[in-house]
Amino acid sequence: MYLFVCYEKCSTCRKAETWLREHSIVYTKRLIDKENPTVEELKEWIPKSGREPRQFFNTSGKLYRELDVKNRLKTMSEEEIYELLASDGMLVKRPVLVGDDLVLSGFREEEWAEKLI
């Protein structure tokens, strides 16, 4: 069973959820705008994703631009990055699919198919 962390108004999240259903992948849904990932969760998820903490930001989001995260990242420690990501779910690249041994961030159908089917 997977944890599917998404934002219901996000078209990419809706596409990913449709894809999961079409491939009969069982998941529990969690709304990122209602329940932010915690620092502890992010510290577990990000290494499993194979990405850097900076790559977990939703760079196309309004909040990312408003907070000038792109420029702030240049001087932030890894701990500060985790704290910022955990401060508001809208800063996190979504959807996030969490399994026992993998974490996928953002929906790229080819990658999801390779990892899940």
Backbone as a chain_set.jsonl record, in Angstrom:
{"seq": "MYLFVCYEKCSTCRKAETWLREHSIVYTKRLIDKENPTVEELKEWIPKSGREPRQFFNTSGKLYRELDVKNRLKTMSEEEIYELLASDGMLVKRPVLVGDDLVLSGFREEEWAEKLI", "coords": {"N": [[0.855, -1.182, 0.0], [0.494, 2.211, -0.756], [1.237, 5.645, 0.091], [-0.372, 8.398, -1.047], [0.267, 11.585, -1.619], [-1.21, 14.586, -2.173], [-2.618, 17.458, -3.942], [-5.801, 18.493, -4.322], [-6.71, 20.349, -6.235], [-4.8, 20.386, -8.144], [-3.868, 19.701, -11.395], [-1.947, 17.892, -12.29], [-1.735, 16.177, -10.112], [-4.298, 15.065, -10.185], [-4.153, 13.686, -12.632], [-2.164, 11.825, -11.974], [-3.459, 10.393, -9.96], [-5.573, 9.253, -11.374], [-4.077, 7.618, -13.062], [-2.955, 5.855, -11.159], [-5.295, 4.54, -10.288], [-6.13, 3.374, -12.726], [-4.157, 1.491, -13.024], [-4.579, -0.191, -10.965], [-3.357, 0.258, -8.478], [-3.004, 0.252, -5.088], [-3.685, 2.676, -2.647], [-3.427, 5.134, -0.023], [-4.9, 8.22, 0.431], [-3.715, 11.496, 0.976], [-4.171, 14.839, 1.738], [-2.183, 17.453, 0.842], [-2.442, 20.134, 1.418], [-3.91, 20.163, 3.672], [-2.614, 18.548, 5.507], [0.502, 18.948, 6.134], [3.651, 17.575, 5.043], [5.847, 16.4, 7.546], [8.947, 17.489, 9.09], [10.333, 15.218, 9.893], [9.154, 13.222, 8.291], [9.893, 14.173, 5.746], [12.66, 13.95, 5.946], [12.898, 11.248, 5.867], [11.643, 10.561, 3.452], [12.93, 12.04, 1.313], [15.679, 11.105, 0.955], [15.028, 8.475, 0.094], [13.913, 9.039, -2.326], [15.971, 9.617, -3.979], [16.681, 12.133, -4.644], [17.851, 15.528, -4.201], [17.28, 17.618, -1.319], [16.596, 20.231, -2.195], [15.368, 19.751, -4.614], [12.845, 19.025, -4.019], [11.116, 21.08, -3.9], [8.219, 22.856, -4.982], [8.63, 24.446, -7.609], [7.131, 25.906, -9.38], [5.12, 27.012, -8.005], [3.018, 29.511, -6.464], [3.574, 30.358, -3.812], [6.261, 29.645, -3.555], [7.465, 31.503, -5.255], [6.602, 33.915, -4.039], [7.917, 33.797, -1.574], [10.48, 33.991, -2.406], [12.108, 31.753, -2.698], [13.935, 30.545, -4.447], [16.22, 32.241, -4.484], [16.778, 32.319, -1.757], [17.523, 29.715, -1.18], [20.192, 29.495, -1.813], [21.734, 30.156, 0.38], [20.849, 28.619, 2.442], [20.896, 26.122, 5.004], [20.816, 22.5, 5.029], [19.091, 21.621, 7.023], [17.511, 23.915, 7.415], [16.26, 23.967, 4.947], [14.654, 21.654, 5.075], [12.976, 22.44, 7.182], [11.663, 24.639, 6.02], [10.338, 23.411, 3.833], [8.587, 21.794, 5.288], [6.992, 23.67, 6.438], [4.836, 24.525, 4.931], [2.641, 22.805, 2.954], [2.208, 23.528, 0.32], [4.6, 24.247, -0.719], [5.871, 21.976, -1.455], [6.871, 19.783, -4.023], [4.554, 18.12, -5.97], [2.49, 15.423, -7.167], [3.288, 13.312, -4.324], [4.376, 10.088, -3.975], [4.551, 7.587, -1.703], [6.203, 4.727, -0.761], [7.241, 1.609, 0.806], [9.897, 1.242, 0.009], [10.433, 3.215, -1.813], [10.138, 6.572, -3.072], [8.317, 8.777, -4.956], [8.332, 11.852, -6.539], [6.452, 14.36, -7.965], [4.724, 13.843, -11.02], [5.674, 11.729, -13.421], [4.844, 9.876, -15.936], [6.223, 7.755, -17.27], [8.369, 7.201, -15.511], [6.927, 6.455, -13.205], [5.614, 4.184, -14.155], [7.784, 2.506, -14.693], [8.757, 2.096, -12.103], [6.584, 1.065, -10.683], [5.026, -0.821, -12.033]], "CA": [[0.0, 0.0, 0.0], [1.236, 3.455, -0.892], [0.658, 6.905, 0.547], [-0.435, 9.336, -2.167], [0.153, 12.926, -1.057], [-1.581, 15.389, -3.334], [-3.443, 18.655, -3.804], [-6.939, 18.157, -5.185], [-6.893, 21.307, -7.326], [-3.645, 20.244, -9.032], [-4.185, 18.828, -12.526], [-0.963, 16.813, -12.324], [-2.143, 15.227, -9.071], [-5.474, 14.352, -10.685], [-3.668, 12.742, -13.642], [-1.458, 10.757, -11.273], [-4.436, 9.559, -9.254], [-6.251, 8.472, -12.413], [-3.112, 6.603, -13.477], [-2.898, 4.845, -10.09], [-6.532, 3.75, -10.358], [-6.11, 2.581, -13.958], [-3.197, 0.403, -12.861], [-4.994, -0.939, -9.764], [-2.38, 0.437, -7.4], [-3.721, 0.593, -3.861], [-3.05, 3.786, -1.943], [-4.166, 5.982, 0.895], [-4.76, 9.596, -0.049], [-3.516, 12.535, 1.99], [-4.19, 16.158, 1.114], [-0.991, 18.178, 1.272], [-2.812, 21.451, 1.934], [-4.538, 19.947, 4.985], [-1.648, 17.892, 6.396], [1.861, 19.124, 5.603], [4.669, 16.608, 5.447], [6.652, 16.87, 8.67], [10.392, 17.439, 8.89], [10.735, 13.823, 10.042], [8.745, 12.511, 7.074], [10.737, 14.627, 4.634], [13.999, 13.382, 6.135], [12.8, 9.842, 5.46], [11.228, 10.471, 2.05], [13.829, 12.628, 0.319], [16.741, 10.157, 0.583], [14.448, 7.357, -0.663], [13.564, 9.51, -3.664], [17.186, 9.774, -4.765], [16.811, 13.549, -5.017], [18.353, 16.459, -3.201], [16.172, 18.348, -0.693], [16.212, 21.39, -3.027], [14.547, 19.27, -5.723], [11.506, 18.712, -3.506], [10.292, 22.287, -3.916], [7.297, 23.129, -6.077], [9.212, 25.675, -8.133], [6.147, 26.657, -10.169], [4.074, 27.477, -7.103], [2.91, 30.925, -6.086], [4.258, 30.577, -2.539], [7.701, 29.553, -3.845], [7.868, 32.811, -5.806], [6.364, 34.958, -3.033], [8.939, 33.71, -0.529], [11.776, 34.111, -3.062], [12.844, 30.559, -2.276], [15.047, 30.305, -5.371], [17.399, 32.972, -4.009], [17.056, 31.959, -0.367], [18.149, 28.397, -1.133], [21.636, 29.628, -1.994], [22.419, 30.305, 1.665], [20.167, 27.822, 3.462], [21.435, 24.818, 5.379], [19.888, 21.408, 4.744], [18.056, 21.638, 8.074], [16.606, 25.032, 7.106], [15.469, 23.558, 3.795], [13.625, 20.738, 5.589], [12.028, 23.233, 7.968], [10.856, 25.427, 5.098], [9.443, 22.49, 3.126], [7.564, 21.321, 6.219], [6.188, 24.792, 6.942], [3.62, 24.682, 4.132], [2.575, 21.758, 1.938], [2.183, 24.089, -1.022], [5.989, 24.395, -1.172], [6.379, 20.654, -1.819], [6.559, 19.287, -5.364], [3.542, 17.089, -5.838], [2.179, 14.576, -6.025], [4.338, 12.485, -3.74], [3.928, 8.723, -3.734], [5.477, 7.017, -0.729], [6.116, 3.296, -0.516], [8.235, 1.136, 1.767], [11.265, 1.341, -0.483], [10.581, 4.244, -2.839], [9.361, 7.805, -3.001], [8.26, 9.469, -6.24], [7.876, 13.231, -6.379], [6.08, 14.832, -9.287], [4.212, 12.727, -11.824], [6.218, 11.457, -14.741], [4.222, 8.57, -16.176], [7.229, 6.736, -17.609], [9.076, 6.837, -14.274], [6.008, 5.737, -12.329], [5.389, 2.857, -14.743], [9.005, 1.738, -14.486], [8.932, 1.768, -10.676], [5.4, 0.5, -10.034], [4.34, -1.899, -12.769]], "C": [[0.896, 1.239, 0.0], [0.484, 4.605, -0.231], [0.765, 7.866, -0.626], [-0.731, 10.71, -1.581], [-0.075, 13.89, -2.216], [-2.366, 16.639, -2.926], [-4.575, 18.495, -4.805], [-7.141, 19.102, -6.364], [-5.781, 21.224, -8.374], [-3.968, 19.252, -10.151], [-3.196, 17.662, -12.625], [-1.297, 15.752, -11.278], [-3.344, 14.408, -9.526], [-5.079, 13.32, -11.743], [-2.991, 11.548, -12.976], [-2.446, 9.829, -10.574], [-5.218, 8.692, -10.246], [-5.348, 7.332, -12.867], [-3.022, 5.492, -12.429], [-4.127, 3.935, -10.138], [-6.535, 2.83, -11.581], [-5.181, 1.378, -13.856], [-3.426, -0.396, -11.57], [-3.966, -0.897, -8.645], [-3.117, 0.974, -6.18], [-2.954, 1.667, -3.094], [-4.026, 4.412, -0.946], [-3.876, 7.418, 0.471], [-4.629, 10.565, 1.121], [-3.41, 13.878, 1.281], [-3.086, 17.031, 1.706], [-1.316, 19.563, 1.835], [-3.495, 21.352, 3.298], [-3.564, 19.362, 6.003], [-0.264, 17.938, 5.746], [2.724, 17.915, 5.93], [5.489, 17.206, 6.596], [8.132, 16.828, 8.303], [10.855, 15.983, 8.936], [10.36, 13.015, 8.802], [9.645, 12.886, 5.906], [12.142, 14.052, 4.745], [14.032, 11.899, 5.796], [12.551, 9.734, 3.952], [12.297, 10.913, 1.062], [14.998, 11.698, -0.022], [16.214, 8.963, -0.232], [14.118, 7.756, -2.101], [14.781, 9.587, -4.585], [17.428, 11.206, -5.214], [17.432, 14.331, -3.871], [17.159, 17.175, -2.566], [15.688, 19.534, -1.529], [15.265, 20.989, -4.155], [13.127, 18.911, -5.291], [10.598, 19.936, -3.478], [9.418, 22.353, -5.159], [7.702, 24.481, -6.664], [8.236, 26.495, -8.977], [5.033, 27.235, -9.296], [4.163, 28.949, -6.747], [3.708, 31.22, -4.809], [5.779, 30.538, -2.714], [8.213, 30.9, -4.345], [7.721, 33.913, -4.766], [7.453, 34.984, -1.971], [10.362, 33.827, -1.081], [12.696, 32.942, -2.687], [14.059, 30.312, -3.158], [16.323, 30.988, -4.882], [17.77, 32.604, -2.581], [17.796, 30.631, -0.255], [19.669, 28.465, -1.193], [22.39, 29.662, -0.669], [21.813, 29.45, 2.777], [20.894, 26.511, 3.745], [20.394, 23.749, 5.021], [18.755, 21.384, 5.772], [17.043, 22.751, 7.814], [15.708, 24.695, 5.907], [14.336, 22.626, 4.235], [12.549, 21.502, 6.361], [11.101, 24.042, 7.057], [9.876, 24.538, 4.333], [8.291, 22.038, 4.028], [6.633, 22.435, 6.686], [4.875, 24.967, 6.187], [3.65, 23.651, 3.007], [2.605, 22.282, 0.522], [3.594, 24.344, -1.565], [6.55, 23.085, -1.719], [5.927, 20.27, -3.223], [5.611, 18.107, -5.216], [3.124, 16.57, -7.199], [3.427, 13.862, -5.509], [3.719, 11.123, -3.493], [4.975, 8.047, -2.875], [5.185, 5.535, -0.56], [7.183, 2.889, 0.476], [9.662, 1.406, 1.304], [11.455, 2.383, -1.584], [9.707, 5.445, -2.543], [9.47, 8.467, -4.369], [7.669, 10.845, -6.009], [7.644, 13.839, -7.749], [5.623, 13.63, -10.099], [4.84, 12.737, -13.205], [5.82, 10.022, -15.045], [5.238, 7.469, -16.462], [7.974, 6.257, -16.357], [8.176, 6.024, -13.352], [5.771, 4.323, -12.846], [6.597, 1.958, -14.5], [9.129, 1.248, -13.039], [7.783, 0.939, -10.093], [4.752, -0.683, -10.752], [5.304, -3.025, -13.068]], "O": [[1.922, 1.285, 0.679], [-0.728, 4.548, -0.024], [1.855, 8.119, -1.138], [-1.837, 10.969, -1.106], [0.752, 14.001, -3.122], [-2.717, 16.842, -1.764], [-4.332, 18.374, -6.006], [-7.688, 18.697, -7.389], [-5.829, 21.925, -9.385], [-4.304, 18.098, -9.883], [-3.583, 16.558, -13.008], [-1.156, 14.557, -11.539], [-3.406, 13.203, -9.284], [-5.606, 12.208, -11.753], [-3.216, 10.401, -13.364], [-2.278, 8.61, -10.598], [-5.489, 7.523, -9.971], [-5.809, 6.203, -13.036], [-3.014, 4.312, -12.78], [-4.01, 2.714, -10.041], [-6.895, 1.657, -11.485], [-5.393, 0.365, -14.522], [-2.572, -1.175, -11.147], [-3.736, -1.89, -7.955], [-3.769, 2.017, -6.239], [-1.739, 1.578, -2.917], [-5.243, 4.243, -1.021], [-2.732, 7.773, 0.187], [-5.343, 10.461, 2.119], [-2.642, 14.027, 0.33], [-3.063, 17.308, 2.905], [-0.553, 20.103, 2.636], [-3.637, 22.356, 3.996], [-3.662, 19.633, 7.2], [0.088, 17.09, 4.927], [2.55, 17.296, 6.98], [5.782, 18.402, 6.593], [8.516, 16.2, 7.315], [11.672, 15.562, 8.116], [11.159, 12.214, 8.317], [10.106, 12.018, 5.165], [12.749, 13.702, 3.732], [15.09, 11.358, 5.473], [13.17, 8.92, 3.267], [12.542, 10.225, 0.072], [15.287, 11.516, -1.205], [16.89, 8.497, -1.149], [14.052, 6.903, -2.987], [14.647, 9.618, -5.808], [18.28, 11.462, -6.065], [17.522, 13.858, -2.738], [16.124, 17.323, -3.215], [14.489, 19.811, -1.566], [14.451, 21.797, -4.601], [12.302, 18.533, -6.122], [9.438, 19.839, -3.077], [9.831, 21.955, -6.248], [7.182, 25.524, -6.267], [8.498, 27.665, -9.257], [4.111, 27.875, -9.802], [5.24, 29.545, -6.733], [4.429, 32.215, -4.739], [6.497, 31.316, -2.086], [9.262, 31.377, -3.912], [8.609, 34.753, -4.621], [7.866, 36.052, -1.519], [11.333, 33.771, -0.326], [13.881, 33.119, -2.403], [15.11, 29.909, -2.659], [17.39, 30.374, -4.869], [18.951, 32.58, -2.233], [18.603, 30.441, 0.656], [20.352, 27.581, -0.676], [23.547, 29.248, -0.598], [22.227, 29.552, 3.931], [21.435, 25.877, 2.839], [19.237, 24.064, 4.745], [17.597, 21.153, 5.423], [15.841, 22.543, 7.979], [14.543, 25.09, 5.863], [13.192, 22.794, 3.814], [11.357, 21.237, 6.206], [9.896, 24.117, 7.299], [8.702, 24.886, 4.203], [7.153, 21.915, 3.573], [5.587, 22.157, 7.274], [3.908, 25.496, 6.736], [4.582, 23.631, 2.202], [2.99, 21.556, -0.395], [3.756, 24.628, -2.752], [7.591, 23.085, -2.375], [4.755, 20.411, -3.57], [5.854, 17.202, -4.418], [3.37, 17.192, -8.232], [4.466, 13.819, -6.168], [2.66, 11.016, -2.874], [6.139, 7.942, -3.26], [4.06, 5.141, -0.254], [7.952, 3.73, 0.94], [10.529, 1.754, 2.106], [12.509, 2.434, -2.217], [8.686, 5.351, -1.863], [10.569, 8.69, -4.879], [6.632, 10.987, -5.363], [8.536, 13.834, -8.596], [6.096, 12.515, -9.878], [4.582, 13.612, -14.032], [6.378, 9.076, -14.49], [5.111, 6.362, -15.939], [8.181, 5.058, -16.169], [8.609, 5.022, -12.782], [5.73, 3.372, -12.065], [6.447, 0.789, -14.145], [9.556, 0.12, -12.792], [7.976, 0.2, -9.127], [4.014, -1.456, -10.141], [4.919, -4.021, -13.679]]}, "num_chains": 1, "name": "protein.A"}
